[in-house]
Amino acid sequence: MDEIDRKLVALLQRDATTAYAALGKEVGLSAGAAHERVRKLRERGVIRRTTVDVDPAALGQGVLAFVMVESSSWMGGSAGEFAAIPEIQEAHIIAGSASVLVKVRTETTQQLQDVLRRLYAIEGVSGTQATVALETFFERPVAT
């Protein structure tokens, strides 16, 4: 990736609906050249998807929790089981006292409790430690 690619990615992270003409103008390329660069970034997997940033609270998902999942065995083959729980937004294999870190959004703490019960149903899960976020100062996109 060169500096132009990095600028394009940064611009698209701010607003993925930016027209190719505007992107090109910002980085000194024609609209067609900017479009071609973005196409290649997608092909190479740099841009994985285009999405909309939605306020979770506006959709009734105001409870945010980070859950450390402890296990009695290696959890590396369990991605599908974590992905099957729709309230889990992210799941990461981690180093440390826990094996997996998950980001969960629910409407209520009772629903969070239900997610924790479903986590225990995953083979190898031996414990959880949930931390509920009271406020989010900010979330950043990946730095370019």
Secondary structure in CASP SS format (residue, H / E / C, confidence):
PFRMAT SS
TARGET T0000
AUTHOR 0000-0000-0000
METHOD secondary structure of the structure
MODEL  1
M C 1.00
D C 1.00
E H 1.00
I H 1.00
D H 1.00
R H 1.00
K H 1.00
L H 1.00
V H 1.00
A H 1.00
L H 1.00
L H 1.00
Q H 1.00
R H 1.00
D C 1.00
A C 1.00
T C 1.00
T C 1.00
A C 1.00
Y H 1.00
A H 1.00
A H 1.00
L H 1.00
G H 1.00
K H 1.00
E H 1.00
V H 1.00
G C 1.00
L C 1.00
S C 1.00
A H 1.00
G H 1.00
A H 1.00
A H 1.00
H H 1.00
E H 1.00
R H 1.00
V H 1.00
R H 1.00
K H 1.00
L H 1.00
R H 1.00
E H 1.00
R C 1.00
G C 1.00
V C 1.00
I C 1.00
R C 1.00
R C 1.00
T C 1.00
T C 1.00
V C 1.00
D C 1.00
V C 1.00
D C 1.00
P H 1.00
A H 1.00
A H 1.00
L H 1.00
G C 1.00
Q C 1.00
G C 1.00
V E 1.00
L E 1.00
A E 1.00
F E 1.00
V E 1.00
M E 1.00
V E 1.00
E E 1.00
S E 1.00
S C 1.00
S C 1.00
W C 1.00
M C 1.00
G C 1.00
G C 1.00
S C 1.00
A H 1.00
G H 1.00
E H 1.00
F H 1.00
A H 1.00
A C 1.00
I C 1.00
P C 1.00
E C 1.00
I E 1.00
Q E 1.00
E E 1.00
A E 1.00
H E 1.00
I E 1.00
I C 1.00
A C 1.00
G C 1.00
S C 1.00
A C 1.00
S C 1.00
V E 1.00
L E 1.00
V E 1.00
K E 1.00
V E 1.00
R E 1.00
T E 1.00
E C 1.00
T C 1.00
T H 1.00
Q H 1.00
Q H 1.00
L H 1.00
Q H 1.00
D H 1.00
V H 1.00
L H 1.00
R H 1.00
R H 1.00
L H 1.00
Y H 1.00
A C 1.00
I C 1.00
E C 1.00
G C 1.00
V E 1.00
S E 1.00
G E 1.00
T E 1.00
Q E 1.00
A E 1.00
T E 1.00
V E 1.00
A E 1.00
L C 1.00
E C 1.00
T C 1.00
F C 1.00
F C 1.00
E C 1.00
R C 1.00
P C 1.00
V C 1.00
A C 1.00
T C 1.00
END
